[in-house]
Amino acid sequence: MTRLAIAGAAGRMGRALIEAAQGTPAVSVTAAIEHLASPAVGRDAGEFVGQRRLGVTIVSSVADVMDQFDVLVDFTSPAATLANVLACRAAGKPMVIGTTGLNAEQSAAVQSAARDIAIVQSPNMSIGVNLCFKLTELAARTLGADCDIEIVEAHHSQKKDAPSGTALRLGEVAARALGRDLEACPAHDRAGQPGARRPGSIGFSSIRAGDIIGDHTVLLAAPGERIEITHRATSRSNFAAGALRAAQWVMGRDRGLYDMQDVLGLK
């Protein structure tokens, strides 16, 4: 059995992970972490999220429970994730990271830590979304440089980063399939009179409203036709199931930085 620590245990994904783990015999939540000011600290992780009592007290530092888990699953904030990466690297513990919005320096720190520990990092743990990554690669490569690519994503009103990490990954996949560098060709939320579409650009649009869990559409438009690849999440259970699958998979891996394409055998 894989023993899990959940960082961000009181958040939306933390709650989904604890609930999913209770229905997954191959894993067990044995540690839970939240930031110091959270009202969840000191509470039983299962009871706090409305599930059965786990006998796992939520703590404010991963260092306090380092000997109580095999894999840390982290859906927190960039700063918190970076601190957890450094702690797990020092302890030799593998991680699953679903946090988005990391800057270049933080991403470099994750890559550096992967020289010593195994890390699965993905902006979206959903099996369906990762299939969309593969379909987007195939569609962009097949349609070629003449197709225009637009990516539209929608999330709940409290999401802080935009475009979403999943949208950016979809853009990276499409750009790579066409031999482009995404940093050189994005077009974000056009307004006013931006002029005609810049050839080779990849457009991004973000919607923030209500309690939308996550919708993503890649539109590939070629002369006379278009293809739309869409994924809509109706529950966080699909993200949680993918993260638990990644946690079990990473247990048997050597050091290195992996993603859900590796976990699902799509590479």
N, C-alpha and C positions, 0 to 999 in steps of 0.2 A: 504493500500500500504506500502511496505517495503522500507524505505529510506536507501540508500547505500552510504557508503564512500569507495572509491577505493584507496588503498595505492599502489603506483607504477603505477599511472595512465598513464604515458607516455611510459611504457614498453610494450612488446608484449602482455602480458596477460591483462594489464590495458586497452589497446586499444580494445582488444576483448571483455572485460567485458562491457565497455561503449557502444560499438556497439550492443552487445546482449541485454543490458538493455533497449536500445531505442526501441527494438522490443518486450519487455516483459511488458505488461500493469500492472502486479502486483508489479513491482519494479520501483524505480526511483533513479538515481544517484543525490545525493544532496550535495556531498562533494568529493573532489579529492586531493590526496597528492602525492608529489614527493620530492626527496632530494633537499636540498637548492641550489646546483649548477646546477640543471636541467634547461634547457632553457624553460621548460614547466611552471615553476612557474610564476604565474601572468597571464597566458593565460586562456581562456575559455576551459574547458575540452573537450567539444564536438568539437569545432573548431580545437583544437590542434591535435586531432586524425582523422580529416577529416570527421567528422560527423556534423550534424546540431548543432547550438549553444545551449548550455544547460543553460547558465546563472549561471554556477558553475565555480568559479575561482580556479585554482590549487594552493594550498598552500604548505608550506614546513614542517608543523607540524600538527599532528592530534589534538593536544591540541587547535589549533585555530578554529577547526570546530566541537568540541566534541558535541555541542548541536544541530548539524544540521543533524545527522544521527541516524539510529536505529542499523545498523550492519556494522562493518568494514570488508571489504574483502581485504586480504593482500597477494599479490604476489610480494614480494620485495627481500630483502637479509636477512640472519639470524640476523645480528645486528639490522637492521631496524625493523624487525618483533618483536624482543625482546623488543625494545623501545615501539612499538605500543601495545604489550601485557600488559606492565606495565601501560601504559596510560589508556587503556580500562578497565583493572582490577580496577584501582582507580575510574573510572567513572561508572563502572557497565554496560559496553556496551559489547554485544556478538560479537564474531569474527568468520570469516571463514579464515583459514590459508592454503595457498597452497605453501608457501615457502619451498624449500628443502635445504638440506645441514646443518641443525641445528646440533650443537655438543651436547654432553651429558648434559652439563650445561644449554644450551639454551632450550633443550627439557624438562629438569626438571623444568625450569621456566614456560614453557607453562602448564605443568601438575599442577604446584602449582597454577597458575592463574585460572585454571579450577575449583578450589575449591570455587571460588567466582563468576565466570561468565561462561556462556555457550560458548564453543569453538568447532567448527568443524574443524579438522585438517586432511588433507589427502595429500599425495604426488602427487595425481592425481585425479582430480575432474570428469574425464570422466566416464559416466555411463558404457560404454563398457569396460573400464579398470577395473572398480570395479566388473563387471561380471566376468572378467578374474581372479580376485583374488579368487572369489568363485569357479570357475572351477579348478583353480590350487590346492586349498585346497582339493576338491573332488578327483582329479586325484592322488595327492600324497598319500592321505589316502588310496585310493583303490589299487594302485600299491604297496604300502608298501615300506619297507626299502631296498628292492633289486633293486629299480630303481635308476639310476643316474640322477641328475638334473643339468641342465645348463641354465643360463639366459643370453640372449643377448639383449642389448639395443643400440639404435642409436638415436643421437640427433644432432642439429645444432652445428656448429664449435665454437660458442660463449658460449656454456654451460660450467659452471665452475666446477661443482661437478660431480664425477663419482665414482661408478656407480650411476645412477639416483636414486632419491628417490623412484620412482615406481619400479625399478628393486629390490632395497633392500626390499621393502614391499612384492614383489612377493616371494623373498627368505625367508622372515620371515613367510609368510603364509605357504609355503611348509615345512619349518623346524618345525613349530608348529604342522602341521598335522602329522608329523612323530615323534613327541616327542623330537625334537632336539633344541639346542640353536644355532641360526644362528652365533653368535659371535665365536662359537667354531668350525665352519665347513665351512667357506668361502674359495674359491680358486679364486684369482683374476688374470685375464689375464696372463696365463701361458706363459713362454718364456724360451729359452735355453733347458735344459734337466731336467725338474722338476721331472722326474720319472713317474711311473704309477699313475693313478688316486687314490687319497686317498679315501678309502671306507667311505661313509657317507658324503662326502664333497658336497657343492653346489657351482658350478662354476659361475663366472660372467665375461662377456666380454662387453666392451664399445666401441662404434664407435662414433666419432665426425667428421661430414663432412657437408659442404654446409648449406642448410637451412632446414634440416630434422626436422620436428616438434616433432616427437616422435614415435619410433617403439619399441615394446617389444615382445620377444618370450621366452616362457618357454618350454624347451625340457626335456621330461621325458622318459628315455630310459631303458627299461627292457629287459631281454633276449629274443631275437627274435622279438621285436617290439618296437616302440616308438610313443609317442604322442607329438604333438607340439601345444601349445596354443599361438596364435599370435594376437596382436592388433596393428594396424597402424593408426596413426592420420594423416589426410590429411588437417586439419584445426584446429585452436585453438577455433573455435566456440563450439566444443563439451565440452572442458574444461570450457569455460565460462558459457555454459548452466547448467552444473553440479554445478558450484560455485553459480550461481543465485538460483538454486533449494535449495542448502544448506543454503543460506542466509535466504530464506523464512522459511525453516524448523527450523532453530536454534532460530528464533524469539519466538517460542512457547515452548522453552525448559528451564528447570531449569539449574542451574550451572552444569558443568560436561564437560568432554572431550569426544567428539564424532568423528566419521569418516563417510565417505561416505557410508559405509556398513549400518550404522544406518539410514542415510538419505534415502537410497533406500529400507530399510526393508529387507536386505539380511542376517541379523544375526538371 
